[in-house]
């Protein structure tokens, strides 16, 4: 069992937990993830490592309540424990030779982007962070991004906080003004990452995207997390759990990834409603 040491509500749908998992805390690097189960009957879900404290032996995860399992997870409190907490899995974000980086995060994807920005700051790189949310009420991790960024730009779709618009607006402005980034790293909804990639393409800046498809075992055996790459004129299959989650944004077939991501939407909605009804009746 893996005890929950601390729990913090970041906004109405996003929660942060710190889990006691000393071995994971010692080994995990930015960009990697864990797979957990809430209880013996629970499904396995992947969550990106949002921070570690090796001295305390804790791992921070941030999740959005979107389905049955995250609903169950959100009902746990500090002092209770998770059944399983396996990791670290996946490959860490590449940092070698990158001295000037632009981190673009969207929504709860900022929980993944934040430790990456922190790692680049630790390594002495110049960090520009652009983070976007639907509105002010959904804003998370602003202080953390400000602390690890040379420049932070906050965007909201409705203009209720920061600048009005989506994350591609300031990114395009900077690229058109001649800003030379060694790499753009974007993490968030697939549609956002697609348009960040399209925005950067005319300027030839390398783009890394973090893929979070359906995932079951985390070892590459089930095939559920496959992504299709367009590489040198050929379509190539890779697995996000072992080959990723980071990929070259210019190679990703985003349309296929979005289509596959919607395959179980109805099932997930029914499972979420059942979980909500269970807790309401408790």
C-alpha positions in Angstrom: 0.0 0.0 0.0 1.1 3.6 -0.7 0.0 6.2 1.8 -1.3 9.6 0.7 0.8 12.1 2.7 -0.8 15.3 1.5 -3.8 16.4 -0.6 -4.5 19.8 -2.1 -7.4 21.0 -4.2 -5.9 23.2 -7.0 -9.2 24.1 -8.7 -12.8 22.6 -8.8 -11.7 19.7 -11.0 -8.0 19.3 -10.4 -6.3 17.8 -7.3 -2.7 17.4 -6.2 -1.6 14.5 -4.0 1.8 13.5 -2.5 2.3 9.8 -2.2 4.8 7.9 -0.1 6.8 5.9 -2.6 10.5 6.1 -1.8 11.8 3.9 -4.7 9.9 5.9 -7.3 10.9 9.2 -5.7 14.6 8.3 -6.0 14.4 7.2 -9.6 11.8 9.4 -11.4 12.8 12.2 -13.8 10.7 14.9 -15.4 8.5 13.6 -18.2 8.1 10.1 -16.7 4.9 8.7 -15.3 3.5 6.2 -12.9 0.5 3.8 -13.1 -1.7 3.5 -10.0 -4.7 1.5 -8.8 -7.0 3.0 -6.1 -8.0 -0.4 -4.8 -7.9 -4.1 -5.6 -10.9 -3.8 -8.0 -9.7 -0.7 -9.6 -8.4 0.0 -13.1 -4.9 1.0 -13.9 -4.5 4.7 -14.8 -1.3 6.6 -15.8 -0.4 9.9 -14.1 2.7 11.9 -14.9 5.1 12.6 -12.1 4.6 16.2 -11.1 7.5 16.4 -8.7 9.5 14.3 -6.2 11.1 14.7 -2.8 13.7 11.9 -2.6 14.6 12.9 1.0 11.0 12.5 2.2 10.4 9.6 -0.2 7.3 11.2 -1.8 6.0 11.6 -5.3 3.6 14.4 -6.4 0.8 13.6 -8.9 -1.8 16.0 -10.2 -5.0 14.7 -11.8 -8.2 16.0 -13.3 -11.5 14.4 -12.2 -12.8 13.2 -15.5 -13.8 9.6 -15.1 -14.8 6.9 -12.6 -11.3 6.2 -11.3 -10.2 9.8 -10.8 -13.6 10.4 -9.0 -12.7 7.5 -6.7 -9.2 8.7 -6.2 -10.4 12.2 -5.4 -12.5 10.8 -2.5 -9.4 9.6 -0.8 -7.9 11.8 1.9 -4.4 12.2 3.5 -3.8 9.2 5.7 -5.5 6.7 3.4 -3.5 4.6 0.9 -3.4 3.5 -2.8 -3.3 -0.2 -3.7 -0.6 0.2 -6.4 1.8 2.9 -7.5 4.2 1.5 -10.1 7.0 3.5 -11.8 8.8 5.4 -13.0 7.7 4.5 -16.5 8.4 6.0 -19.9 11.4 8.0 -21.0 12.5 11.3 -19.4 12.3 14.5 -21.3 15.4 15.2 -23.4 17.4 18.1 -22.1 20.8 17.7 -23.6 22.1 20.7 -25.5 18.9 22.8 -25.0 19.8 26.2 -23.7 16.7 28.2 -24.7 13.4 26.5 -24.4 9.7 27.5 -24.7 7.3 25.4 -22.5 3.7 25.5 -23.7 1.2 24.0 -21.3 -2.6 23.8 -21.5 -5.0 23.0 -18.7 -4.1 20.1 -16.5 -1.2 19.4 -19.0 0.5 22.2 -17.0 1.0 19.7 -14.3 3.3 17.8 -16.6 4.9 20.8 -18.1 5.8 22.4 -14.8 8.5 19.8 -13.6 10.0 20.0 -17.1 10.3 23.7 -16.8 11.8 23.3 -13.4 14.4 20.9 -14.7 15.5 23.2 -17.5 15.8 26.0 -15.0 17.9 23.8 -12.7 20.2 23.0 -15.7 20.7 26.8 -16.4 18.6 27.0 -19.6 16.6 30.2 -20.4 12.9 29.2 -19.9 9.9 30.9 -21.5 6.6 29.4 -20.3 3.2 30.0 -21.9 0.3 28.4 -20.1 -3.4 28.5 -21.1 -6.7 27.8 -19.4 -10.4 28.2 -20.3 -10.9 30.7 -17.6 -9.4 32.2 -14.4 -11.2 29.6 -12.1 -9.2 26.7 -13.8 -5.8 28.4 -13.4 -3.2 26.1 -11.6 0.5 26.3 -10.8 1.0 30.0 -11.7 3.4 30.6 -8.8 5.4 27.5 -9.6 5.8 28.5 -13.2 6.8 32.0 -12.4 9.5 30.8 -10.0 11.2 28.6 -12.7 10.6 30.8 -15.8 12.5 33.8 -17.2 9.2 34.8 -18.7 5.7 33.6 -18.0 2.7 34.3 -20.2 -0.7 33.3 -18.9 -3.6 33.0 -21.4 -7.3 32.4 -20.8 -9.8 31.7 -23.5 -12.4 34.1 -22.1 -9.9 36.8 -21.1 -10.8 36.5 -17.4 -7.1 36.4 -16.4 -3.8 37.2 -18.1 -4.1 37.7 -21.8 -7.2 36.9 -23.9 -6.7 34.1 -26.4 -5.0 30.7 -26.8 -1.4 29.7 -26.3 -0.5 29.9 -30.0 -1.0 33.7 -30.1 2.0 34.7 -28.0 4.0 31.8 -29.4 3.5 33.1 -32.9 4.3 36.6 -31.9 7.6 35.6 -30.4 8.6 33.5 -33.4 7.6 36.2 -35.9 9.7 38.7 -33.8 12.8 36.5 -34.4 12.9 34.6 -31.1 15.2 31.6 -31.5 14.3 28.7 -29.3 16.3 25.5 -29.3 13.1 23.6 -28.6 9.4 24.0 -28.0 7.9 21.5 -25.6 4.1 21.4 -25.5 1.9 19.4 -23.2 -1.9 19.6 -23.0 -4.9 18.7 -25.1 -4.2 17.0 -28.4 -5.8 19.8 -30.4 -3.7 22.4 -28.6 -0.5 20.4 -29.3 -1.4 20.0 -32.9 -1.8 23.8 -33.4 1.3 24.6 -31.4 3.2 22.3 -33.8 1.6 23.9 -36.9 2.5 27.4 -35.5 6.1 26.4 -35.1 6.5 24.6 -38.4 7.1 27.6 -40.7 10.0 28.7 -38.4 11.7 25.3 -38.3 11.8 25.1 -34.5 11.9 21.5 -33.1 8.7 20.6 -31.2 8.3 17.9 -28.6 4.8 16.8 -27.6 3.8 14.6 -24.7 1.3 12.0 -25.7 -1.2 10.5 -23.2 -3.3 7.9 -25.0 -5.3 5.0 -23.6 -2.8 3.0 -21.5 -3.2 -0.3 -19.6 0.0 -2.1 -18.7 2.7 0.5 -19.2 5.2 -2.0 -20.7 4.3 -2.0 -24.4 2.6 -5.3 -24.4 -1.1 -4.4 -24.6 -0.8 -2.0 -27.6 -3.4 0.3 -26.3 -1.2 3.3 -26.2 0.0 3.1 -29.8 0.6 6.3 -31.7 1.2 6.6 -35.4 4.2 8.6 -36.7 4.7 9.9 -40.2 8.5 9.3 -40.5 10.4 9.7 -43.8 7.3 9.0 -45.9 6.3 5.9 -43.9 3.7 5.3 -41.2 5.4 3.9 -38.1 3.7 2.6 -35.0 5.2 3.4 -31.6 4.0 3.0 -28.0 3.7 6.0 -25.7 4.4 3.9 -22.6 7.9 2.8 -23.6 8.9 4.9 -26.6 7.4 8.1 -25.1 5.5 9.8 -23.8 7.6 12.5 -25.6 7.6 12.5 -29.5 8.6 14.7 -32.3 5.5 16.9 -32.9 6.1 17.0 -36.7 5.7 13.2 -36.9 2.5 12.7 -34.9 -0.7 11.8 -36.7 -2.8 14.1 -34.4 -6.1 13.4 -36.2 -5.8 9.6 -35.7 -4.8 10.2 -32.0 -7.8 12.4 -31.4 -10.1 9.8 -33.1 -8.7 7.0 -30.9 -9.0 9.1 -27.8 -12.8 9.4 -28.4 -13.4 5.6 -28.8 -14.4 5.0 -25.2 -16.0 8.3 -24.4 -19.5 6.9 -23.9 -18.2 4.0 -21.7 -16.2 6.5 -19.6 -19.1 8.8 -19.2 -21.4 5.9 -17.9 -18.7 4.7 -15.6 -18.1 8.2 -14.2 -21.9 8.6 -13.6 -22.0 5.3 -11.8 -19.1 6.2 -9.6 -20.7 9.6 -8.8 -24.0 7.9 -7.9 -22.2 5.5 -5.7 -20.6 8.3 -3.6 -23.8 10.3 -3.5 -25.6 7.3 -2.1 -22.9 6.5 0.5 
